Amino acid sequence: MSDDSPSERDVSPSDSTAAAELPDAVVTAAAELRDAASTTRILVGIGDSGPEHYEAALAVAARMLQQRQAVLNLVHGCTPRFSITPTGGAAERHLARGRQLLEEAELVLSPMVDHDTLITLTAVPQTGVDALLQESNEAATVIVQRRDGSSIRRVYGVSTSHTVAAQAPCPVIVVRRDQLGSDAKRGVVVGVAPGSGLRALEVGIAEAAARSCPLTAVYVWDLRFSPTFGGSIDPDDEELAEATRWADLVLARAVAAVVKDHHDVEIRALSVRGVVENALLQECEHAELLVVERHRDAQLASIGLGALTRHLIDNAPCPVMITPTSDARDQSEVAQPAEPES
């Protein structure tokens, strides 16, 4: 897409006379842009290290476009990280380079999407993190690819995906290059916890509906007692039965709170005793998407995301979607299921 493409022009014919004087292609582009204002917007972060560092993200976006009407926005932050903000000629060179990178990314994307897919290119004179966070204010979903490579390079690259996932106001999908080509998988898995997960469930059910696939809501719990320093004892059968009953009630109430608007989605509710990360990774082995809710204080942490979410991003066999937190009042209601009547 060139610099004067429809996505970059200011085309707003005010009346039929003005429209009649414009080329048909321009009038069509203007109509598309007006329609796009009320259409789902999906962002994909494009880095400066070549297709191998964003191709998997583009593939995820292309598949999502097959399942819903949306505008795809490729975004590049032109200001290098850890550098003094460029001015004058340097800033213009960075912007020109950014536009070139976006055009290269569009060429990589073109075989994956229909020819009439609406794609916009946004080069911003900010860092990649700042550009994605700014653009995410008007987006439905952000997709970023986690970098591979050496540990030093991963520290540099992963922080972008982690920071965006921790702070964006919309859900963020983090994908790895080794997940490229996993289109045969089917199903959405959502992690639910006593104090979080309602927003993840809402987003997960909407994704399952768009993808026409089943959803599995997983609540992982454990019950151990440590009455003395350095030791622990397992609960007895009665205590386990009570804990299982409680977990089932928490999960059932959480699912009931969001399923009313999506009766067409096949939903499986599963409460599992065990380690959270192990249970979620096992359940999403054959899934196309894992959805989890970020920790309430994740955006305040210097690392960006909690250890559990980072572990899932690094090890899940499918892309991981991180959603903003649920409303605390909604979660408190879900976490306190009413006692069944006797």
N, C-alpha and C positions, 0 to 999 in steps of 0.2 A: 504494500500500500504506500503510495507516494505521499509527499508532504501536503499536497493539495487535494488529497482524497476526500470523499464526502464526509468522512468522520472528523476531518479537521477544519472543514469550511464553516463559515457562518452563513447558512442558507435558510432564510426565513421569509419567503414570499408572503407579503401581507394581503394580497388580494388576487383575484383571478386574472386580472390584467397583467400584474407583475409576473405571475406564474406562467402565463402564456408566452412571455418574452424570454423565459429561461429554457435552456435545452431540456428535453425530456428526462435525461439521466440525472440532471441536477434537481429537477422537481421530484423525481422518484426518491433520490437520496434524502431530500428534505423531509418527505413523508416518512421515510424509514426512521429518521432521527426523531421525529415527533412520536412515532409509535414506540420507539425504544425507551422513551421517558417513562412509560408505564410497563415496561417489560423487565423480566428478571435480568440482572447484570452479574456476570461471572468474571472475576478478575484472575489473571494468571501472571505471576511475577516472572519476569524475564531477566536473567543475569547477563554477565558479560563474558562468560567462559565457554560459550558454544552450546550447541543443541543437546549434548549429553547431559547438561545440567538443567534442562527444562523440558526435554522431549516427553518424559513420563507425565509431567504436569499437563502438557498440551493434550496428551492422549486421554487423560482423565476428563479434561474439559470437553474434548470432542465427543466423548461418550455421553456426557451430561447433556450436550446440545441435541443429541439424538432422542433424548427422553423428555425434553421440555422446550418451550419457546424461550429463548434467551439471547442476549447480546453478549458477545465475548470481547473482553477488554484486555489487551496485552499491555502490561505496565512495566516500565523500566525507570529506576531511579538513576539519574545520570551522574550524581555527585559521588565520587569514590569515598568509601568509609575511611575513617581515621586520617582525613586530610583537611587542609584549610579550604574553606568554601571558595571555589574558583570565581573569579570576576572577569568581566570584559571578554576578551578573545578566548580565554580558557573555558569560560562557561559556555560560549557558543560552540566550541569544539566538542565539549562533552555532550551537549544537546544533539549536535549533528551525528556524533557517534551513537548516541542512544537511539535516534530514529533509524539509523542503519541497522542496529541490532534488532530492533522491533520488526523491521521489514524482513530480515533474515529469518526471524522466528515465524513470521506469517507464512513464509515459503515452506517451512517445515510443517506447519499446521495444515496448509491447504489440501494435501491429499487425504487428510483425516475427516474433513467436513464437507458438507454440500456447498456447491458453488454460490448459492444465494445466502449463505450464513453471514450475518452482519458482524463484522469484526472491526473494532476500533483500536488504535494505537496511541498510547499515552506515554510520552517521554517527559519526565518531571525533573527540574533542577534541584533534586533532593537525593538523599541516600535511598537505597532500596527499601529499607525499613520504613522510613518516613513517607515515601511515595505510596507504598502499599497501605499503610495505616490511613493516610489521607483519603485515598481513593476508596477504601473499604467502607467509608461512611455512607456511601450510596450504592453499595453492592449487596447481593444476596449471599455470595460465597467468594472466598479467596482461595486460590490453589497455589501452593508453593512446593518446590521440589527440594528435598534435603540433599545436600551434597555428600558425595563419597570422597574417598581419597585418604591422604595422610591425616594423622590426628590433628596437626596444626591447621591444615586446610579445613578439616571438619569443624574445628572450634570456630574458625572464621566464618564458615558458611552456615553451619547449623544455627548459629545465633539469630540469623535473619528469620528463618522459619519459626524458631521457638518464640522470638519476640513478637512477631506478627500474630502467631497463634495465641499468645498470652494477652495481647492488648486490642486486637481488632474487635469492633462492635458486631461483627457478623461471624458465622462459622468459617473456620479455616481448615482446608484439607491439606495435609502434608503427605507427600508421596515420595517414594524412593525409586531410583532408577531400576533396581532389580525387580520392581513390581510392574514394569512395563510388559504389556502383552498378557495380562491376567484377566482378559475379558470373559473367559469361560466361567469365572466364579459368579455365584449368585447369592444374594441375600445381604441384609443389613443387620449388624449386631450393635446393640446399645448397652453401655455399662451404666448401671443404676446403683446409687449408694444412699444410705439413710439421709444424708444432708445435701445431696446433689443428684442430678440426673434428669429432672423433669424437663429442662430445656433440651437436653440431649435426646430425650424421648420424643419431644415434639418435632425436633428437626429430623430425627431418624425415621419417624413414621412418614413425614412428608417426603423424605428421600425414597423410602420403600414404595410409596404410592407412585412417585414419578418414575421409578425404575420397574414398576410392576413386579416386585419381588417380595418375599416374606421378610418379616422382622423378628429378631430374637432379642428380648429384653432380659439382661442377665444381672442378677443381684448376687454378689459374692460376699459371704460372711464367714466368720470363724468365731469360736468360743473356747477360750482357754483361761485358766485361772493361775495366778502366780502368788500364792499366799506367803511365800518366803523368798528371800533374796536368792537369785541364782537357780530357782526351781520353778516348775509348773506342773499342774495336774490337768488331766483331761476331764471334761464334764461327764456326768453319768447319763444314762439313757433318758431319764426324765428331763434333765436340763437340755439335752440335745433336741428332744422332741419339742420343748417349749421354744427354743431358739429357732428351729425350723419353721414352726407355726408363725412366729413373729416375722421371719424373713419373707415367708409367703404372703403375709398380710401387707407388708410394706410394698412389695413388688406389685401385688394385685391392685392396690390403691393407686400406685403411681401410673400403671398402665390404664386403669379406668379413667384417670384424670385427663388423658390425652387421646384416647382411642375413639371417643364419641364422634369426632369429625372424620374418621377414616375407617369406616366399617368395611371397606373393600380390601383392606390390607390384612393378610394372614399374619397373625401375631402369636408368638410362642413366648411364654413367660417362664423363666428358669432361675430358680434360686439354688446357689451352689455353695457348699461349705469348702473353703480352701483359701489359697493365696490369690489376691485380686488379679495381679498381672498374669499369673499362670492360667487361671480360669478364662480370662478374656481372650488370651492368645489362642487357647485351645478352641474356644467357641467360634472364633473368626477365621479358623484355618481354611474354610471353604467359602468365606464371605467375600463380597466385593467392597465392603466398607465397614469400618469400625467407628462408632460415634461415642465420644466421651465428653463430659463437661469439665472445663478447666476449674482449678481450685479458685475459690473466691479471692484469695490474696496473690494469685500467680502474677498479676500485672505489677505487683509491688516488689517482686523478688528479682534480684539482679540476674539470676540465671534465666528468668522468663517463665519457665514451666516447672511443675513439680517433677519429682523423680519418677513417679508412676507413669505420667504422660510421656516423658522422654523415653522411658523404657519401651512403652507401647509403640511410639514412633519408630524407634530403632529396630524393633523385632517383629512387629505385626506383619503377617503375610499379605496384608491388603492396605490400601491407603487409610489413614486415620483422620477423621474429622473432629476438630476440637471446637466446641460451642462455648459461647459466653455463659455465665452462670445464671441459674434460675433465680426468680424472686425468692427472697428468704422466707416470706410469709407462706408462699405456696409450698415450699419445701417442708416447712415445719408442720403443715397440715398432712402432707404425705408421710412424713416420718413418724406420725403418731396415729396409727390406724385404730379405729374404734374397736372395742371388744365385741365379739359376736354375741348376739342375744342367746341366752340359754333356753 
